[in-house]
């Protein structure tokens, strides 16, 4: 990978410009061109941007489910009024799942697996990280014991991955739309019936559609930097 910091000021400026151009290009597309499909290689690139994303303590409380079946999309659309147009027209639809609270406690089997099998930490370091994490859950963010807060905290981690995937898509000219317009428990029921969601370990955090816009969107609007940023 080329490091723009080591490649000179021109490469550095080009990298910054490319990233900002991607943000300016990206819009929440409601209607995709159903005749255009994202290639397998390009969607693998988008998924890899999600897989490599950061998460709190590096515990990756996510799973990505790609739904290409028109029949399954139709079943989801019954309970997703805010996503029906995208479900019908997008090249790819991604469901982002988040780990349930009992998987995210410091003493859970999942956290043990992450520490030993994925992060491969020495026992002493693993024990210290587990204790630090337990303190964070109990007193830092005071999440322990609040099922809803614990799940929403896991969902916040998944949004880091989703943001990176949408940016990665925009950088190669692929459109996207994050979607929360669905009845969570009904879509989860559909996914469980299709064996795509294990209700003992996951809940649905959000959905996203990817593809190519059917028409040009309206201009992007944002508050000014003076309204958004404050320095002291």
Phi and psi restraints in degrees (value plus and minus 20) as a CYANA .aco file:
   2 UNK   PHI     -96.1   -56.1
   2 UNK   PSI     110.2   150.2
   3 UNK   PHI    -115.3   -75.3
   3 UNK   PSI      91.3   131.3
   4 UNK   PHI     -82.5   -42.5
   4 UNK   PSI     -43.9    -3.9
   5 UNK   PHI     -88.0   -48.0
   5 UNK   PSI     -48.0    -8.0
   6 UNK   PHI    -119.7   -79.7
   6 UNK   PSI     -27.0    13.0
   7 UNK   PHI    -117.6   -77.6
   7 UNK   PSI     -14.8    25.2
   8 UNK   PHI      81.1   121.1
   8 UNK   PSI     145.5   185.5
   9 UNK   PHI     -83.5   -43.5
   9 UNK   PSI     -51.2   -11.2
  10 UNK   PHI     -86.0   -46.0
  10 UNK   PSI     -65.0   -25.0
  11 UNK   PHI     -86.2   -46.2
  11 UNK   PSI     -57.7   -17.7
  12 UNK   PHI     -82.1   -42.1
  12 UNK   PSI     -66.9   -26.9
  13 UNK   PHI     -85.7   -45.7
  13 UNK   PSI     -58.0   -18.0
  14 UNK   PHI     -85.3   -45.3
  14 UNK   PSI     -59.4   -19.4
  15 UNK   PHI     -83.9   -43.9
  15 UNK   PSI     -63.0   -23.0
  16 UNK   PHI     -84.0   -44.0
  16 UNK   PSI     -63.1   -23.1
  17 UNK   PHI     -84.1   -44.1
  17 UNK   PSI     -60.7   -20.7
  18 UNK   PHI     -82.8   -42.8
  18 UNK   PSI     -61.3   -21.3
  19 UNK   PHI     -87.3   -47.3
  19 UNK   PSI     -65.8   -25.8
  20 UNK   PHI     -86.1   -46.1
  20 UNK   PSI     -55.4   -15.4
  21 UNK   PHI     -82.1   -42.1
  21 UNK   PSI     -58.3   -18.3
  22 UNK   PHI     -84.1   -44.1
  22 UNK   PSI     -61.9   -21.9
  23 UNK   PHI     -85.2   -45.2
  23 UNK   PSI     -57.7   -17.7
  24 UNK   PHI     -90.4   -50.4
  24 UNK   PSI     -52.1   -12.1
  25 UNK   PHI     -90.8   -50.8
  25 UNK   PSI     -58.2   -18.2
  26 UNK   PHI     -88.1   -48.1
  26 UNK   PSI     110.2   150.2
  27 UNK   PHI    -154.4  -114.4
  27 UNK   PSI     138.2   178.2
  28 UNK   PHI     -99.8   -59.8
  28 UNK   PSI      70.7   110.7
  29 UNK   PHI     -94.8   -54.8
  29 UNK   PSI     108.9   148.9
  30 UNK   PHI    -113.7   -73.7
  30 UNK   PSI     -56.0   -16.0
  31 UNK   PHI    -141.6  -101.6
  31 UNK   PSI      97.6   137.6
  32 UNK   PHI    -117.3   -77.3
  32 UNK   PSI     138.9   178.9
  33 UNK   PHI     -99.8   -59.8
  33 UNK   PSI      88.2   128.2
  34 UNK   PHI     -89.5   -49.5
  34 UNK   PSI     -30.1     9.9
  35 UNK   PHI    -108.0   -68.0
  35 UNK   PSI     -28.3    11.7
  36 UNK   PHI    -132.4   -92.4
  36 UNK   PSI     109.2   149.2
  37 UNK   PHI    -134.9   -94.9
  37 UNK   PSI     119.7   159.7
  38 UNK   PHI     -92.1   -52.1
  38 UNK   PSI     114.4   154.4
  39 UNK   PHI     -89.1   -49.1
  39 UNK   PSI     137.8   177.8
  40 UNK   PHI     -79.5   -39.5
  40 UNK   PSI     -60.9   -20.9
  41 UNK   PHI     -84.5   -44.5
  41 UNK   PSI     -60.9   -20.9
  42 UNK   PHI     -88.4   -48.4
  42 UNK   PSI     -58.9   -18.9
  43 UNK   PHI     -92.8   -52.8
  43 UNK   PSI     -51.7   -11.7
  44 UNK   PHI     -81.3   -41.3
  44 UNK   PSI     -58.8   -18.8
  45 UNK   PHI     -81.6   -41.6
  45 UNK   PSI     -63.3   -23.3
  46 UNK   PHI     -83.4   -43.4
  46 UNK   PSI     -65.1   -25.1
  47 UNK   PHI     -84.2   -44.2
  47 UNK   PSI     -56.3   -16.3
  48 UNK   PHI     -85.9   -45.9
  48 UNK   PSI     -54.7   -14.7
  49 UNK   PHI     -82.0   -42.0
  49 UNK   PSI     -55.3   -15.3
  50 UNK   PHI     -91.4   -51.4
  50 UNK   PSI     -64.3   -24.3
  51 UNK   PHI     -81.2   -41.2
  51 UNK   PSI     -55.0   -15.0
  52 UNK   PHI    -106.7   -66.7
  52 UNK   PSI     -14.8    25.2
  53 UNK   PHI     -91.8   -51.8
  53 UNK   PSI     136.3   176.3
  54 UNK   PHI     -97.3   -57.3
  54 UNK   PSI     137.3   177.3
  55 UNK   PHI    -170.7  -130.7
  55 UNK   PSI     139.1   179.1
  56 UNK   PHI     -80.1   -40.1
  56 UNK   PSI     105.9   145.9
  57 UNK   PHI      42.9    82.9
  57 UNK   PSI     -12.6    27.4
  58 UNK   PHI      49.2    89.2
  58 UNK   PSI       8.1    48.1
  59 UNK   PHI    -112.6   -72.6
  59 UNK   PSI     -20.7    19.3
  60 UNK   PHI      23.1    63.1
  60 UNK   PSI      44.2    84.2
  61 UNK   PHI    -101.3   -61.3
  61 UNK   PSI      22.9    62.9
  62 UNK   PHI    -150.6  -110.6
  62 UNK   PSI     142.2   182.2
  63 UNK   PHI    -165.8  -125.8
  63 UNK   PSI     120.6   160.6
  64 UNK   PHI    -131.3   -91.3
  64 UNK   PSI     105.0   145.0
  65 UNK   PHI    -136.0   -96.0
  65 UNK   PSI     100.0   140.0
  66 UNK   PHI    -116.6   -76.6
  66 UNK   PSI     101.8   141.8
  67 UNK   PHI    -128.6   -88.6
  67 UNK   PSI      88.3   128.3
  68 UNK   PHI    -128.8   -88.8
  68 UNK   PSI     -35.7     4.3
  69 UNK   PHI     -88.6   -48.6
  69 UNK   PSI     100.5   140.5
  70 UNK   PHI     -79.3   -39.3
  70 UNK   PSI     -55.5   -15.5
  71 UNK   PHI     -84.4   -44.4
  71 UNK   PSI     -64.5   -24.5
  72 UNK   PHI     -89.1   -49.1
  72 UNK   PSI     -58.8   -18.8
  73 UNK   PHI     -78.6   -38.6
  73 UNK   PSI     -58.3   -18.3
  74 UNK   PHI     -84.4   -44.4
  74 UNK   PSI     -60.4   -20.4
  75 UNK   PHI     -84.0   -44.0
  75 UNK   PSI     -59.6   -19.6
  76 UNK   PHI     -87.5   -47.5
  76 UNK   PSI     -60.0   -20.0
  77 UNK   PHI     -80.8   -40.8
  77 UNK   PSI     -48.7    -8.7
  78 UNK   PHI     -77.4   -37.4
  78 UNK   PSI     -52.0   -12.0
  79 UNK   PHI    -133.1   -93.1
  79 UNK   PSI      -1.4    38.6
  80 UNK   PHI    -158.3  -118.3
  80 UNK   PSI      47.3    87.3
  81 UNK   PHI     -79.1   -39.1
  81 UNK   PSI     -51.7   -11.7
  82 UNK   PHI    -102.1   -62.1
  82 UNK   PSI     -16.4    23.6
  83 UNK   PHI    -152.2  -112.2
  83 UNK   PSI     -12.9    27.1
  84 UNK   PHI     -82.0   -42.0
  84 UNK   PSI     -61.2   -21.2
  85 UNK   PHI     -84.9   -44.9
  85 UNK   PSI     -61.7   -21.7
  86 UNK   PHI     -89.7   -49.7
  86 UNK   PSI     -60.2   -20.2
  87 UNK   PHI     -81.3   -41.3
  87 UNK   PSI     -51.9   -11.9
  88 UNK   PHI    -101.8   -61.8
  88 UNK   PSI     -45.5    -5.5
  89 UNK   PHI    -138.9   -98.9
  89 UNK   PSI     -37.5     2.5
  90 UNK   PHI     -89.8   -49.8
  90 UNK   PSI     128.4   168.4
  91 UNK   PHI     -85.1   -45.1
  91 UNK   PSI     -66.9   -26.9
  92 UNK   PHI    -153.1  -113.1
  92 UNK   PSI     119.0   159.0
  93 UNK   PHI    -139.8   -99.8
  93 UNK   PSI     108.6   148.6
  94 UNK   PHI    -135.9   -95.9
  94 UNK   PSI     107.7   147.7
  95 UNK   PHI    -123.5   -83.5
  95 UNK   PSI     106.8   146.8
  96 UNK   PHI    -123.9   -83.9
  96 UNK   PSI      96.0   136.0
  97 UNK   PHI    -119.5   -79.5
  97 UNK   PSI     129.4   169.4
  98 UNK   PHI    -142.4  -102.4
  98 UNK   PSI     125.0   165.0
  99 UNK   PHI     -84.4   -44.4
  99 UNK   PSI     123.3   163.3
 100 UNK   PHI     -96.8   -56.8
 100 UNK   PSI     140.5   180.5
 101 UNK   PHI     -74.0   -34.0
 101 UNK   PSI     -60.6   -20.6
 102 UNK   PHI     -87.6   -47.6
 102 UNK   PSI     -41.3    -1.3
 103 UNK   PHI     -98.8   -58.8
 103 UNK   PSI     -37.9     2.1
 104 UNK   PHI    -124.3   -84.3
 104 UNK   PSI     -15.6    24.4
 105 UNK   PHI     -93.4   -53.4
 105 UNK   PSI     136.8   176.8
 106 UNK   PHI     -83.2   -43.2
 106 UNK   PSI     -46.7    -6.7
 107 UNK   PHI    -120.8   -80.8
 107 UNK   PSI      -6.2    33.8
 108 UNK   PHI     -96.7   -56.7
 108 UNK   PSI     139.3   179.3
 109 UNK   PHI     -82.3   -42.3
 109 UNK   PSI     -56.5   -16.5
 110 UNK   PHI     -85.3   -45.3
 110 UNK   PSI     -64.9   -24.9
 111 UNK   PHI     -85.3   -45.3
 111 UNK   PSI     -58.0   -18.0
 112 UNK   PHI     -81.4   -41.4
 112 UNK   PSI     -62.2   -22.2
 113 UNK   PHI     -82.3   -42.3
 113 UNK   PSI     -64.5   -24.5
 114 UNK   PHI     -82.4   -42.4
 114 UNK   PSI     -63.2   -23.2
 115 UNK   PHI     -87.6   -47.6
 115 UNK   PSI     -62.4   -22.4
 116 UNK   PHI    -111.8   -71.8
 116 UNK   PSI     -65.2   -25.2
 117 UNK   PHI    -111.4   -71.4
 117 UNK   PSI     -54.0   -14.0
 118 UNK   PHI    -114.5   -74.5
 118 UNK   PSI     -75.0   -35.0
 119 UNK   PHI    -101.0   -61.0
 119 UNK   PSI     -39.2     0.8
 120 UNK   PHI      32.5    72.5
 120 UNK   PSI      29.9    69.9
 121 UNK   PHI    -104.2   -64.2
 121 UNK   PSI     125.3   165.3
 122 UNK   PHI     -78.3   -38.3
 122 UNK   PSI     131.2   171.2
 123 UNK   PHI     -74.5   -34.5
 123 UNK   PSI     -63.2   -23.2
 124 UNK   PHI     -83.3   -43.3
 124 UNK   PSI     -63.1   -23.1
 125 UNK   PHI     -89.3   -49.3
 125 UNK   PSI     -59.2   -19.2
 126 UNK   PHI     -80.8   -40.8
 126 UNK   PSI     -65.5   -25.5
 127 UNK   PHI     -83.3   -43.3
 127 UNK   PSI     -59.7   -19.7
 128 UNK   PHI     -86.7   -46.7
 128 UNK   PSI     -62.1   -22.1
 129 UNK   PHI     -85.6   -45.6
 129 UNK   PSI     -59.2   -19.2
 130 UNK   PHI     -82.7   -42.7
 130 UNK   PSI     -62.4   -22.4
 131 UNK   PHI     -85.1   -45.1
 131 UNK   PSI     -62.4   -22.4
 132 UNK   PHI     -82.6   -42.6
 132 UNK   PSI     -62.6   -22.6
 133 UNK   PHI     -83.7   -43.7
 133 UNK   PSI     -62.2   -22.2
 134 UNK   PHI     -82.0   -42.0
 134 UNK   PSI     -60.4   -20.4
 135 UNK   PHI     -84.0   -44.0
 135 UNK   PSI     -61.3   -21.3
 136 UNK   PHI     -78.4   -38.4
 136 UNK   PSI     -66.2   -26.2
 137 UNK   PHI     -86.6   -46.6
 137 UNK   PSI     -57.6   -17.6
 138 UNK   PHI    -104.7   -64.7
 138 UNK   PSI     -59.1   -19.1
 139 UNK   PHI    -145.0  -105.0
 139 UNK   PSI     -51.5   -11.5
 140 UNK   PHI     -83.9   -43.9
 140 UNK   PSI     -86.5   -46.5
 141 UNK   PHI    -119.3   -79.3
 141 UNK   PSI     -24.8    15.2
 142 UNK   PHI      31.4    71.4
 142 UNK   PSI      29.9    69.9
 143 UNK   PHI    -110.8   -70.8
 143 UNK   PSI     -51.4   -11.4
 144 UNK   PHI     -77.2   -37.2
 144 UNK   PSI     111.0   151.0
 145 UNK   PHI      72.8   112.8
 145 UNK   PSI     -31.2     8.8
 146 UNK   PHI    -130.4   -90.4
 146 UNK   PSI      76.3   116.3
 147 UNK   PHI     -78.7   -38.7
 147 UNK   PSI     -64.6   -24.6
 148 UNK   PHI     -85.0   -45.0
 148 UNK   PSI     -64.6   -24.6
 149 UNK   PHI     -84.0   -44.0
 149 UNK   PSI     -59.3   -19.3
 150 UNK   PHI     -82.9   -42.9
 150 UNK   PSI     -63.4   -23.4
 151 UNK   PHI     -87.1   -47.1
 151 UNK   PSI     -62.7   -22.7
 152 UNK   PHI     -84.8   -44.8
 152 UNK   PSI     -53.4   -13.4
 153 UNK   PHI     -84.6   -44.6
 153 UNK   PSI     -61.5   -21.5
 154 UNK   PHI     -83.7   -43.7
 154 UNK   PSI     -59.4   -19.4
 155 UNK   PHI     -81.5   -41.5
 155 UNK   PSI     -58.0   -18.0
 156 UNK   PHI     -81.3   -41.3
 156 UNK   PSI     -53.4   -13.4
 157 UNK   PHI     -86.3   -46.3
 157 UNK   PSI     -58.9   -18.9
 158 UNK   PHI     -85.8   -45.8
 158 UNK   PSI     -47.9    -7.9
 159 UNK   PHI     -90.7   -50.7
 159 UNK   PSI     -45.6    -5.6
 160 UNK   PHI     -81.9   -41.9
 160 UNK   PSI     -65.5   -25.5
 161 UNK   PHI     -85.3   -45.3
 161 UNK   PSI     -62.2   -22.2
 162 UNK   PHI     -83.0   -43.0
 162 UNK   PSI     -63.0   -23.0
 163 UNK   PHI     -80.0   -40.0
 163 UNK   PSI     -61.7   -21.7
 164 UNK   PHI     -85.7   -45.7
 164 UNK   PSI     -57.6   -17.6
 165 UNK   PHI     -87.2   -47.2
 165 UNK   PSI     -59.6   -19.6
 166 UNK   PHI     -87.7   -47.7
 166 UNK   PSI     -57.2   -17.2
 167 UNK   PHI     -87.2   -47.2
 167 UNK   PSI     -63.5   -23.5
 168 UNK   PHI     -79.0   -39.0
 168 UNK   PSI     -62.3   -22.3
 169 UNK   PHI     -82.4   -42.4
 169 UNK   PSI     -66.5   -26.5
 170 UNK   PHI     -81.4   -41.4
 170 UNK   PSI     -54.2   -14.2
 171 UNK   PHI     -87.3   -47.3
 171 UNK   PSI     -38.9     1.1
 172 UNK   PHI    -135.0   -95.0
 172 UNK   PSI       1.7    41.7
 173 UNK   PHI      58.3    98.3
 173 UNK   PSI       1.0    41.0
 174 UNK   PHI    -125.2   -85.2
 174 UNK   PSI     113.8   153.8
 175 UNK   PHI    -105.5   -65.5
 175 UNK   PSI     143.6   183.6
 176 UNK   PHI    -173.4  -133.4
 176 UNK   PSI     147.6   187.6
 177 UNK   PHI    -174.2  -134.2
 177 UNK   PSI      96.3   136.3
 178 UNK   PHI     -95.5   -55.5
 178 UNK   PSI     124.4   164.4
 179 UNK   PHI    -158.5  -118.5
 179 UNK   PSI     110.7   150.7
 180 UNK   PHI    -144.1  -104.1
 180 UNK   PSI     -11.4    28.6
 181 UNK   PHI    -101.6   -61.6
 181 UNK   PSI      44.1    84.1
 182 UNK   PHI    -165.6  -125.6
 182 UNK   PSI     139.4   179.4
 183 UNK   PHI    -108.4   -68.4
 183 UNK   PSI      86.8   126.8
 184 UNK   PHI     -74.9   -34.9
 184 UNK   PSI     -71.9   -31.9
 185 UNK   PHI     -88.9   -48.9
 185 UNK   PSI     -48.8    -8.8
 186 UNK   PHI     -93.9   -53.9
 186 UNK   PSI     -62.9   -22.9
 187 UNK   PHI     -85.8   -45.8
 187 UNK   PSI     -58.5   -18.5
 188 UNK   PHI     -81.1   -41.1
 188 UNK   PSI     -59.4   -19.4
 189 UNK   PHI     -82.3   -42.3
 189 UNK   PSI     -64.8   -24.8
 190 UNK   PHI     -79.5   -39.5
 190 UNK   PSI     -65.7   -25.7
 191 UNK   PHI     -85.7   -45.7
 191 UNK   PSI     -57.7   -17.7
 192 UNK   PHI     -85.7   -45.7
 192 UNK   PSI     -60.2   -20.2
 193 UNK   PHI     -83.7   -43.7
 193 UNK   PSI     -48.8    -8.8
 194 UNK   PHI    -110.6   -70.6
 194 UNK   PSI     -14.7    25.3
 195 UNK   PHI      39.9    79.9
 195 UNK   PSI      13.6    53.6
 196 UNK   PHI    -126.2   -86.2
 196 UNK   PSI     -28.1    11.9
 197 UNK   PHI    -160.5  -120.5
 197 UNK   PSI     104.4   144.4
 198 UNK   PHI    -109.0   -69.0
 198 UNK   PSI      85.7   125.7
 199 UNK   PHI     -86.1   -46.1
 199 UNK   PSI     -29.9    10.1
 200 UNK   PHI    -103.0   -63.0
 200 UNK   PSI     -32.5     7.5
 201 UNK   PHI    -153.0  -113.0
 201 UNK   PSI     -38.5     1.5
 202 UNK   PHI    -155.1  -115.1
 202 UNK   PSI     132.4   172.4
 203 UNK   PHI    -150.3  -110.3
 203 UNK   PSI     143.0   183.0
 204 UNK   PHI    -104.1   -64.1
 204 UNK   PSI     102.5   142.5
 205 UNK   PHI    -109.8   -69.8
 205 UNK   PSI     -69.2   -29.2
 206 UNK   PHI    -187.0  -147.0
 206 UNK   PSI     154.6   194.6
 207 UNK   PHI    -148.8  -108.8
 207 UNK   PSI     140.7   180.7
 208 UNK   PHI    -169.1  -129.1
 208 UNK   PSI     123.9   163.9
 209 UNK   PHI    -133.0   -93.0
 209 UNK   PSI     125.2   165.2
 210 UNK   PHI    -152.1  -112.1
 210 UNK   PSI     125.3   165.3
 211 UNK   PHI     146.6   186.6
 211 UNK   PSI    -166.5  -126.5
 212 UNK   PHI    -147.3  -107.3
 212 UNK   PSI     111.4   151.4
 213 UNK   PHI     -77.6   -37.6
 213 UNK   PSI     122.5   162.5
 214 UNK   PHI    -101.3   -61.3
 214 UNK   PSI     -43.2    -3.2
 215 UNK   PHI    -173.2  -133.2
 215 UNK   PSI     152.5   192.5
 216 UNK   PHI     -97.7   -57.7
 216 UNK   PSI     112.2   152.2
 217 UNK   PHI     -96.7   -56.7
 217 UNK   PSI     148.2   188.2
 218 UNK   PHI     -90.4   -50.4
 218 UNK   PSI     145.8   185.8
 219 UNK   PHI     -82.2   -42.2
 219 UNK   PSI     128.1   168.1
 220 UNK   PHI     -93.2   -53.2
 220 UNK   PSI     114.9   154.9
 221 UNK   PHI    -139.8   -99.8
 221 UNK   PSI     115.2   155.2
 222 UNK   PHI    -167.2  -127.2
 222 UNK   PSI     133.7   173.7
 223 UNK   PHI     -85.2   -45.2
 223 UNK   PSI     138.9   178.9
 224 UNK   PHI     -90.1   -50.1
 224 UNK   PSI     138.5   178.5
 225 UNK   PHI     -82.0   -42.0
 225 UNK   PSI     -50.7   -10.7
 226 UNK   PHI     -86.1   -46.1
 226 UNK   PSI     -51.7   -11.7
 227 UNK   PHI     -96.8   -56.8
 227 UNK   PSI     -50.1   -10.1
 228 UNK   PHI    -110.3   -70.3
 228 UNK   PSI     -53.6   -13.6
 229 UNK   PHI    -133.8   -93.8
 229 UNK   PSI     115.7   155.7
 230 UNK   PHI    -149.4  -109.4
 230 UNK   PSI     113.9   153.9
 231 UNK   PHI    -132.9   -92.9
 231 UNK   PSI     126.8   166.8
